[in-house]
Amino acid sequence: MRFLKASSAAAIASSLAIAVNADTEIEHPNFEQFTKQLSSDSFFEQFNESSLSTRWKISHATKKDTEEFVYNGEWSIEESEINPGFKNDLGLVVKSEAAHHAIYAPLPSIFNNTDNTLVLQYEVKLQNGLNCGGAYIKLLSFEGGPDDSNEFNNDTPYQIMFGPDKCGMTNKVHFIIKRLNPITGEYEEKHLQTPPMSRIVKTSSLYTLIIKPNQDFEIRINGQVAKAGSLLDPHYFKMDPPLEIEDPNDFKPDDWIDDEFIPDLNAVKPDDWDESEPIMIDDPNAIKPSNWDENASELISDPNAIKPIYWDDEEDGEWTAPKILNPECENHGCGPWLPPRIKNPKYKGKWTPPLIENPEYKGEWQRNKIPNPNYYHDSNPSNLESIGSIGFELWTMTNSILFDNIYLGHSIKEAEEIGNLTFIPKLELEELESSSTMPKPKFEPESPPSSLSEISAFNEIYEQVQEAFELFLESAYDFINCFKNDPLNTLINRPGEAFFYIVVFVCSFIIGFGIWAVIISLIVGFGPSTPEVETEKEEEIVELIEESNTATESKINETEAIKR
């Protein structure tokens, strides 16, 4: 069973006995009766006005060894302000930007997932987008978990971390399991190596994590499976340490030769090799334009310049008018003509002997492998330690992140029913609100009438194309992550995808290069038709700069004299 896909706002609302339109505010339905039907060990939070005083506890902890890392972010229980759905539908909202936030709620009873299915589901609404920060949730360990004497912070032990995180080019849905290494006695974070992308939209998104006792897992976004696999598959998780490690006591021998190529000592510089030839020379084929005037100066004194009244020749020196470009040289070159420079065809540079294969080359040295003393096999990572509370511990540059309808239990069916009853009708209302508040163009051209069937067909094609494009992006992101983590195995196990992405990359590069070539050729085409290069005289430029500096200093002196 998956989430139902509503065809219209009215169709969704009919199951709740409500009418939906753009001008009607719809009260949040009462799910009290449904909540009573949930399993006794299920946790379901919809938030109300008393949630912060009765269940959720805000942390103001300070990180150990520093007073700069303080959880001072504010939280609030309030309605959505952007694209609202149901009226009086409250959620937990991050109120501060550029701040650390921490809040948690103790579970009514200890949550035990031994040999059972774990289902974690919650809604996220990024009312102001997500510039840089997280919106993930943590299942906190019962042992060492937060309480009145031990405030919730980043060092609080947890079992699961799940949810969206975005900063810069990084955009992913975290799925992290914390497991105890029985050899070292330390907890290790096991990350999903190929996480799906999170949804950065200003309407609600539903994130669902399912872990089954057979070690299979699913990540659903808005009811659709975005990632699925096995916790024991090294393609997704590296639960076990490597069987072998490099011997830390193994060192490269002093006589080990790892230079694959060496200069040929028997090579002799050719007799005709001339190292004195310069790289660039004057173009011998260049001809001075017929209208070039070498007698005219490229820069002349400004005839309209007037000596400032504050100028004192005794203190400031003899005043001279500033230089300007000679107007007679607008259409042709002036001053001494110099031919353009070209690459010297006779240039060979300094001779060096060619490289040959080193007959004593032994290959790249690597440490010997030894059995990993810290190796262990985790055969049941789904058997988590006891969970005592649930919380959010976040750093975010963006405020107004809203959380709602948090579910933790053992039933996939319950999570799906919650999504069908809460998320789907809410999303439909939010999308209706979003479309009604979009700015309309000032002048909108009239379009020929289309039949309803044509509109429906176009929308269906557009949705299919959009879905295919999103699937391609997620697949490419998955392949790139795998290639970064284990290039060799990725190429061996997924050769078809590797070839496809190489072809896509090469084609994109060729198309991009071609576009740039066209742009550059157009720019060059609008330039001067002759290849002559007009050169500026260094002496005149230096003189112009010195005169400008002298004038500036004299103005400063005059100003100070007036003040005195």
Wavefront OBJ file of the C-alpha trace (Angstrom):
o trace
v 0.000 0.000 0.000
v 1.327 3.423 -0.968
v -0.050 6.913 -0.607
v -3.126 7.644 -2.641
v -2.653 10.145 -5.434
v -5.489 12.674 -5.417
v -6.707 13.992 -8.743
v -8.097 17.258 -7.407
v -8.590 19.227 -4.219
v -12.276 18.389 -4.184
v -11.612 14.671 -4.529
v -9.220 14.709 -1.571
v -11.482 16.807 0.552
v -14.470 14.547 -0.051
v -13.017 11.886 2.241
v -12.922 14.495 5.001
v -16.381 15.895 4.207
v -15.013 19.344 3.319
v -15.262 21.582 0.272
v -12.093 23.103 -1.148
v -11.678 26.261 -3.179
v -9.223 29.133 -3.318
v -11.359 31.476 -1.212
v -12.252 29.068 1.612
v -10.266 28.466 4.804
v -10.640 24.870 5.929
v -10.317 23.925 9.565
v -7.784 21.280 10.483
v -9.634 17.944 10.765
v -9.859 16.222 14.128
v -7.832 13.001 14.093
v -8.351 12.183 17.750
v -10.364 9.064 16.981
v -7.743 7.865 14.489
v -4.950 8.495 16.986
v -6.651 6.251 19.514
v -6.512 3.386 17.020
v -2.700 3.489 16.741
v -0.608 0.779 18.351
v 0.295 1.260 21.981
v 4.002 1.631 21.194
v 3.423 4.160 18.360
v 4.370 7.805 18.844
v 2.369 10.415 16.886
v 2.820 14.174 17.366
v 0.579 16.723 15.624
v 1.481 19.640 17.950
v -0.891 21.883 19.817
v -0.634 25.071 21.870
v 0.547 23.191 24.962
v 3.188 21.008 23.261
v 6.140 23.142 24.434
v 4.965 23.093 28.022
v 3.823 19.482 28.311
v 5.970 17.334 26.001
v 8.766 19.122 24.137
v 11.780 20.501 26.010
v 13.986 23.265 24.550
v 17.727 22.901 25.187
v 20.038 25.816 25.970
v 23.151 23.692 26.335
v 26.698 24.928 25.826
v 29.145 22.761 23.973
v 31.949 21.352 26.103
v 35.272 23.230 26.232
v 33.832 26.360 24.574
v 31.289 29.068 25.313
v 30.828 30.103 21.682
v 28.749 27.067 20.714
v 25.458 27.778 22.483
v 21.998 26.500 21.612
v 20.232 29.853 21.572
v 17.817 29.251 18.690
v 14.168 29.944 19.423
v 11.263 27.553 18.817
v 7.547 28.218 18.458
v 4.278 26.363 17.948
v 2.363 28.201 15.233
v 0.508 27.969 11.930
v 2.219 28.099 8.562
v 2.665 31.610 7.153
v 3.670 30.623 3.617
v 1.198 28.677 1.443
v -1.030 27.761 4.399
v -3.020 24.532 4.265
v -5.568 23.769 6.956
v -6.617 26.602 9.238
v -5.446 26.183 12.852
v -2.972 23.480 11.807
v -0.064 24.021 14.199
v 3.522 22.867 13.787
v 6.922 23.167 15.460
v 8.791 26.089 13.876
v 12.475 27.086 13.891
v 12.332 30.826 14.576
v 15.994 31.960 14.513
v 18.376 32.168 11.603
v 22.142 31.587 11.843
v 21.727 29.817 15.175
v 21.989 26.414 16.859
v 18.670 24.827 17.818
v 17.941 21.816 20.020
v 14.634 20.434 21.238
v 13.442 16.949 22.192
v 10.438 15.020 23.464
v 10.705 11.943 25.725
v 8.759 8.967 24.399
v 5.890 7.658 26.550
v 7.685 4.309 26.711
v 11.021 2.909 25.622
v 11.014 2.114 21.897
v 12.561 -1.302 21.185
v 13.234 -2.324 17.592
v 14.814 -5.740 18.157
v 13.606 -8.109 15.413
v 10.984 -5.576 14.383
v 10.199 -2.985 11.723
v 11.023 0.666 12.390
v 9.008 3.389 10.666
v 9.943 7.057 11.146
v 7.914 9.701 9.306
v 7.514 13.463 9.554
v 6.625 16.543 7.523
v 9.042 19.372 6.721
v 7.973 22.715 5.320
v 10.752 25.106 4.246
v 8.736 28.312 4.323
v 11.779 30.449 3.435
v 13.624 27.773 1.509
v 16.836 26.262 2.861
v 19.977 28.275 2.216
v 22.369 26.389 4.438
v 21.328 24.099 7.243
v 19.604 20.915 8.281
v 16.022 19.821 8.874
v 16.730 16.277 10.044
v 15.406 14.400 13.063
v 17.203 12.196 15.602
v 16.083 9.115 17.506
v 17.956 9.530 20.806
v 19.345 6.623 22.811
v 17.681 5.746 26.079
v 21.060 5.187 27.754
v 22.776 8.554 28.094
v 19.825 10.393 26.589
v 18.803 13.921 27.577
v 17.024 14.740 30.822
v 16.701 17.673 33.222
v 20.331 17.333 34.337
v 21.769 16.438 30.925
v 20.629 18.886 28.262
v 20.295 17.802 24.641
v 23.329 18.715 22.489
v 25.451 17.406 19.624
v 27.199 14.921 21.938
v 23.931 13.285 23.021
v 23.992 9.643 21.829
v 21.506 8.748 19.126
v 20.528 5.678 17.119
v 19.121 7.172 13.893
v 19.587 10.529 12.157
v 17.274 11.073 9.195
v 16.132 13.962 7.037
v 17.107 16.736 4.623
v 20.309 18.753 4.759
v 21.473 21.394 2.274
v 24.401 23.803 2.079
v 25.945 25.123 -1.119
v 26.118 22.356 -3.711
v 25.389 19.677 -1.093
v 21.758 18.587 -1.037
v 20.858 15.198 0.437
v 18.610 13.251 2.762
v 20.711 11.988 5.651
v 20.318 8.417 6.819
v 22.829 7.628 9.561
v 22.859 4.661 11.934
v 25.094 4.727 15.003
v 26.564 1.325 15.865
v 28.782 0.164 18.703
v 32.108 -1.350 17.694
v 32.421 -4.328 20.096
v 36.211 -4.394 19.655
v 37.015 -0.743 20.392
v 33.940 -0.014 22.512
v 33.306 3.180 20.500
v 30.218 4.198 18.546
v 30.620 4.720 14.806
v 28.379 6.583 12.372
v 27.305 4.497 9.392
v 26.204 6.810 6.580
v 24.078 5.982 3.560
v 26.683 6.470 0.843
v 24.253 7.285 -1.964
v 21.568 9.468 -0.352
v 18.672 10.882 -2.405
v 18.217 14.606 -2.897
v 15.935 16.505 -0.547
v 12.998 18.583 -1.798
v 13.680 22.320 -1.498
v 10.154 23.701 -1.917
v 7.906 25.994 0.106
v 5.134 23.429 0.435
v 5.143 20.501 2.829
v 7.322 17.460 2.075
v 6.848 14.081 3.752
v 9.935 12.029 4.625
v 9.537 8.361 5.572
v 12.222 5.915 6.717
v 11.488 2.187 6.915
v 13.933 -0.377 8.347
v 12.840 -4.004 8.215
v 14.128 -6.932 10.328
v 15.482 -8.603 7.174
v 17.876 -5.574 6.953
v 16.078 -3.974 4.000
v 15.421 -0.225 4.115
v 13.343 2.312 2.214
v 13.405 6.095 2.028
v 10.169 7.571 0.754
v 9.626 11.211 -0.162
v 6.005 12.296 -0.491
v 5.011 8.643 -0.489
v 7.265 7.668 -3.398
v 10.292 5.410 -2.903
v 13.415 7.536 -3.421
v 15.962 4.946 -2.257
v 15.781 1.305 -1.244
v 18.293 -1.430 -0.551
v 19.902 -3.510 2.164
v 21.805 -2.299 5.201
v 24.257 -5.143 4.551
v 24.968 -4.082 0.957
v 28.354 -2.280 0.867
v 27.021 -0.288 -2.064
v 24.790 1.541 0.456
v 26.444 1.090 3.867
v 29.858 0.029 5.108
v 28.656 -1.579 8.310
v 31.706 -3.813 8.780
v 35.291 -2.560 9.052
v 37.653 -3.821 6.316
v 38.970 -7.353 6.731
v 42.533 -6.180 6.120
v 44.395 -2.968 6.760
v 47.807 -1.631 5.799
v 50.595 -2.692 8.124
v 51.572 0.482 10.041
v 55.000 -1.049 10.769
v 55.817 -1.650 7.119
v 58.136 0.954 5.543
v 59.429 1.428 2.020
v 63.008 0.102 1.589
v 65.680 2.709 0.924
v 66.671 0.990 -2.327
v 63.115 0.869 -3.688
v 62.985 2.560 -7.110
v 59.558 3.922 -8.035
v 60.577 6.229 -10.920
v 58.902 4.649 -13.941
v 60.762 6.856 -16.456
v 64.264 8.363 -16.401
v 66.242 10.660 -18.787
v 68.080 8.820 -21.542
v 71.746 9.268 -20.580
v 72.883 8.179 -24.030
v 70.876 10.840 -25.835
v 72.870 13.628 -27.540
v 71.623 17.092 -28.388
v 71.266 17.497 -32.167
v 73.829 19.777 -33.849
v 71.112 21.972 -35.336
v 69.391 22.573 -32.010
v 69.488 26.359 -31.435
v 68.607 27.377 -27.884
v 69.174 31.090 -28.568
v 66.033 31.606 -30.651
v 63.410 33.658 -28.722
v 59.830 32.498 -28.233
v 58.233 35.584 -29.847
v 59.444 37.686 -32.789
v 58.161 40.631 -34.822
v 55.855 39.534 -37.623
v 58.036 39.856 -40.750
v 54.933 39.975 -42.966
v 53.278 42.834 -41.111
v 52.967 46.101 -43.040
v 52.402 49.521 -41.532
v 48.937 50.849 -42.519
v 49.044 53.569 -45.121
v 47.142 56.001 -42.895
v 49.399 55.507 -39.866
v 50.862 58.915 -38.760
v 54.154 58.464 -36.922
v 54.657 62.241 -36.644
v 51.483 62.730 -34.619
v 51.489 62.077 -30.877
v 48.967 59.632 -29.463
v 48.571 61.816 -26.358
v 48.376 65.617 -26.385
v 47.922 68.290 -23.735
v 44.274 69.097 -23.080
v 43.675 72.443 -24.827
v 40.628 73.117 -22.622
v 42.474 72.587 -19.334
v 42.912 75.679 -17.130
v 45.492 76.140 -14.451
v 43.776 75.872 -11.025
v 43.605 79.114 -9.052
v 45.161 77.424 -6.048
v 48.228 76.288 -8.008
v 51.479 77.814 -6.730
v 54.391 77.330 -9.149
v 56.944 77.911 -6.410
v 55.475 75.217 -4.137
v 53.747 72.939 -6.637
v 56.159 73.270 -9.560
v 55.436 74.365 -13.094
v 51.855 73.504 -14.018
v 51.254 71.534 -17.190
v 47.936 70.580 -18.714
v 46.873 66.928 -18.347
v 47.191 64.615 -21.356
v 44.249 63.388 -23.428
v 43.958 61.134 -26.459
v 44.733 62.950 -29.699
v 41.375 63.393 -31.526
v 43.234 63.201 -34.872
v 44.117 59.589 -34.039
v 40.558 58.329 -33.641
v 40.479 56.686 -37.067
v 44.125 55.691 -37.481
v 47.217 54.908 -35.450
v 49.670 57.552 -34.241
v 53.199 57.503 -32.899
v 55.983 55.070 -33.760
v 54.573 51.967 -35.484
v 55.637 48.569 -34.186
v 54.845 45.277 -35.958
v 52.751 42.758 -34.002
v 54.504 39.879 -32.263
v 54.094 36.257 -33.386
v 55.395 32.885 -32.198
v 58.883 32.157 -33.516
v 58.726 29.080 -35.798
v 62.417 28.434 -35.139
v 62.038 28.381 -31.360
v 62.976 25.061 -29.743
v 63.821 26.076 -26.186
v 66.315 24.398 -23.891
v 67.152 20.853 -24.948
v 66.556 18.040 -22.479
v 67.182 14.336 -23.033
v 64.058 12.265 -23.751
v 62.584 9.976 -21.098
v 62.882 6.209 -21.359
v 61.497 3.365 -19.279
v 63.511 2.770 -16.130
v 64.911 -0.783 -16.275
v 65.174 -0.834 -12.465
v 61.575 0.298 -11.882
v 59.855 -1.882 -9.276
v 56.412 -0.332 -9.373
v 54.531 1.839 -6.894
v 55.334 0.766 -3.364
v 52.429 -0.179 -1.095
v 52.308 -1.322 2.486
v 51.665 -4.974 3.145
v 48.169 -5.955 4.234
v 47.524 -7.525 7.618
v 44.296 -8.791 9.245
v 42.329 -5.929 10.800
v 42.468 -6.447 14.594
v 39.298 -4.303 14.931
v 37.241 -6.244 12.414
v 33.782 -7.449 13.347
v 30.650 -8.431 11.453
v 27.392 -6.628 12.184
v 24.750 -9.064 10.937
v 21.692 -7.263 12.389
v 22.162 -3.483 12.205
v 18.367 -3.101 12.283
v 18.429 -4.225 15.922
v 18.979 -0.779 17.378
v 19.599 -0.012 21.001
v 16.668 1.233 23.060
v 15.310 4.635 22.015
v 14.106 6.979 24.749
v 13.301 10.264 23.006
v 13.026 12.030 19.685
v 14.484 15.441 18.850
v 15.872 18.043 16.474
v 19.461 19.293 16.875
v 20.104 21.715 14.027
v 22.278 24.492 12.713
v 20.560 26.561 10.049
v 21.023 29.903 8.296
v 17.319 29.916 7.397
v 14.400 30.352 9.769
v 10.706 29.386 9.582
v 11.321 25.657 9.065
v 8.117 23.908 10.151
v 7.837 20.302 11.387
v 4.565 18.439 11.768
v 2.888 15.016 12.023
v 5.829 13.082 13.468
v 5.289 9.331 13.595
v 7.499 6.626 15.106
v 6.256 3.074 15.209
v 6.477 -0.437 13.840
v 3.645 -0.257 11.292
v 4.077 0.780 7.660
v 0.300 0.742 7.302
v -0.154 3.278 10.101
v 2.389 5.622 8.511
v 0.662 5.349 5.126
v -2.743 6.027 6.660
v -1.347 9.094 8.428
v 0.078 10.331 5.125
v -3.228 9.791 3.337
v -5.226 11.580 6.036
v -2.876 14.474 6.840
v -0.224 15.074 4.201
v -2.111 14.578 0.930
v -5.044 16.936 1.644
v -2.687 19.480 3.238
v -0.373 19.453 0.207
v -3.313 19.860 -2.145
v -4.464 22.933 -0.235
v -0.936 24.362 -0.112
v -0.447 23.927 -3.862
v -3.833 25.546 -4.457
v -2.789 28.478 -2.266
v 0.596 28.689 -3.986
v -0.948 28.842 -7.459
v -3.513 31.465 -6.381
v -0.863 33.781 -4.887
v 1.603 33.591 -7.773
v 2.151 37.034 -9.365
v 0.307 37.461 -12.655
v 2.025 39.122 -15.645
v 0.942 42.703 -16.333
v 0.202 41.913 -19.961
v -0.732 38.353 -20.803
v -1.196 37.514 -24.499
v -4.344 35.739 -25.478
v -3.885 32.115 -26.406
v -6.117 30.099 -28.724
v -8.645 27.952 -26.881
v -7.628 24.352 -26.248
v -9.812 21.435 -25.448
v -9.731 19.902 -22.003
v -8.326 16.714 -23.466
v -5.381 18.628 -25.003
v -4.640 20.373 -21.716
v -4.836 17.103 -19.816
v -2.538 15.369 -22.324
v -0.013 18.206 -22.139
v 0.009 18.184 -18.337
v 0.467 14.413 -18.311
v 3.428 14.637 -20.727
v 4.964 17.480 -18.715
v 4.688 15.495 -15.477
v 6.267 12.455 -17.115
v 9.171 14.528 -18.481
v 9.670 16.235 -15.132
v 9.605 12.898 -13.300
v 12.093 11.389 -15.781
v 14.437 14.367 -15.381
v 14.332 14.152 -11.578
v 14.988 10.416 -11.795
v 17.989 11.065 -14.059
v 19.422 13.633 -11.625
v 19.046 11.278 -8.663
v 20.583 8.396 -10.612
v 23.538 10.553 -11.685
v 24.007 11.810 -8.122
v 23.908 8.212 -6.877
v 26.511 7.072 -9.444
v 28.866 9.993 -8.686
v 28.746 9.277 -4.942
v 29.482 5.596 -5.540
v 32.341 6.453 -7.876
v 33.866 8.797 -5.292
v 33.712 6.143 -2.579
v 34.844 3.137 -4.648
v 35.771 3.970 -8.277
v 36.975 0.495 -9.300
v 33.965 -1.485 -8.037
v 31.578 1.123 -9.412
v 33.033 0.822 -12.920
v 33.055 -2.992 -12.726
v 29.509 -3.360 -11.373
v 27.890 -0.526 -13.332
v 29.704 -0.337 -16.714
v 26.570 0.620 -18.661
v 25.900 3.650 -16.480
v 29.566 4.674 -16.640
v 29.526 4.596 -20.449
v 26.232 6.533 -20.553
v 27.443 9.321 -18.259
v 30.742 9.580 -20.150
v 28.813 10.014 -23.416
v 26.559 12.643 -21.796
v 29.583 14.500 -20.418
v 31.466 14.444 -23.748
v 28.405 15.607 -25.700
v 27.740 18.395 -23.192
v 31.379 19.474 -23.387
v 31.320 19.524 -27.203
v 28.074 21.500 -27.308
v 29.309 23.957 -24.668
v 32.647 24.383 -26.432
v 30.855 24.987 -29.718
v 28.631 27.672 -28.211
v 31.627 29.445 -26.719
v 33.468 29.241 -30.061
v 30.524 30.890 -31.824
v 30.326 33.647 -29.200
v 34.063 34.344 -29.380
v 34.009 34.393 -33.191
v 31.137 36.891 -33.121
v 33.020 39.105 -30.664
v 36.197 38.949 -32.736
v 34.209 39.594 -35.889
v 33.078 42.995 -34.581
v 36.670 44.026 -33.864
v 39.032 45.933 -36.181
v 39.611 44.300 -39.567
v 43.337 45.013 -39.644
v 45.802 42.985 -37.547
v 47.807 46.017 -36.415
v 48.335 46.452 -32.689
v 48.366 49.980 -31.359
v 51.000 50.319 -28.640
v 51.100 52.979 -25.932
v 54.308 54.797 -25.181
v 55.486 53.964 -21.699
v 57.224 57.321 -21.165
v 54.077 59.345 -21.860
v 51.909 57.171 -19.602
v 54.378 57.467 -16.739
v 54.515 61.244 -17.288
v 50.706 61.415 -17.229
v 50.546 59.472 -13.946
v 53.212 61.678 -12.314
v 51.386 64.857 -13.371
v 48.115 63.506 -11.947
v 49.812 62.649 -8.636
v 51.411 66.109 -8.470
v 48.062 67.798 -9.018
v 46.422 65.662 -6.321
v 49.140 66.447 -3.767
v 48.911 70.162 -4.489
v 45.134 70.115 -3.953
v 45.606 68.426 -0.591
v 48.215 71.025 0.435
v 45.949 73.877 -0.616
v 43.055 72.417 1.385
v 45.188 72.104 4.498
v 46.439 75.708 4.053
v 42.872 77.005 3.869
v 41.964 75.102 7.049
v 44.939 76.656 8.880
l 1 2 3 4 5 6 7 8 9 10 11 12 13 14 15 16 17 18 19 20 21 22 23 24 25 26 27 28 29 30 31 32 33 34 35 36 37 38 39 40 41 42 43 44 45 46 47 48 49 50 51 52 53 54 55 56 57 58 59 60 61 62 63 64 65 66 67 68 69 70 71 72 73 74 75 76 77 78 79 80 81 82 83 84 85 86 87 88 89 90 91 92 93 94 95 96 97 98 99 100 101 102 103 104 105 106 107 108 109 110 111 112 113 114 115 116 117 118 119 120 121 122 123 124 125 126 127 128 129 130 131 132 133 134 135 136 137 138 139 140 141 142 143 144 145 146 147 148 149 150 151 152 153 154 155 156 157 158 159 160 161 162 163 164 165 166 167 168 169 170 171 172 173 174 175 176 177 178 179 180 181 182 183 184 185 186 187 188 189 190 191 192 193 194 195 196 197 198 199 200 201 202 203 204 205 206 207 208 209 210 211 212 213 214 215 216 217 218 219 220 221 222 223 224 225 226 227 228 229 230 231 232 233 234 235 236 237 238 239 240 241 242 243 244 245 246 247 248 249 250 251 252 253 254 255 256 257 258 259 260 261 262 263 264 265 266 267 268 269 270 271 272 273 274 275 276 277 278 279 280 281 282 283 284 285 286 287 288 289 290 291 292 293 294 295 296 297 298 299 300 301 302 303 304 305 306 307 308 309 310 311 312 313 314 315 316 317 318 319 320 321 322 323 324 325 326 327 328 329 330 331 332 333 334 335 336 337 338 339 340 341 342 343 344 345 346 347 348 349 350 351 352 353 354 355 356 357 358 359 360 361 362 363 364 365 366 367 368 369 370 371 372 373 374 375 376 377 378 379 380 381 382 383 384 385 386 387 388 389 390 391 392 393 394 395 396 397 398 399 400 401 402 403 404 405 406 407 408 409 410 411 412 413 414 415 416 417 418 419 420 421 422 423 424 425 426 427 428 429 430 431 432 433 434 435 436 437 438 439 440 441 442 443 444 445 446 447 448 449 450 451 452 453 454 455 456 457 458 459 460 461 462 463 464 465 466 467 468 469 470 471 472 473 474 475 476 477 478 479 480 481 482 483 484 485 486 487 488 489 490 491 492 493 494 495 496 497 498 499 500 501 502 503 504 505 506 507 508 509 510 511 512 513 514 515 516 517 518 519 520 521 522 523 524 525 526 527 528 529 530 531 532 533 534 535 536 537 538 539 540 541 542 543 544 545 546 547 548 549 550 551 552 553 554 555 556 557 558 559 560 561 562 563 564
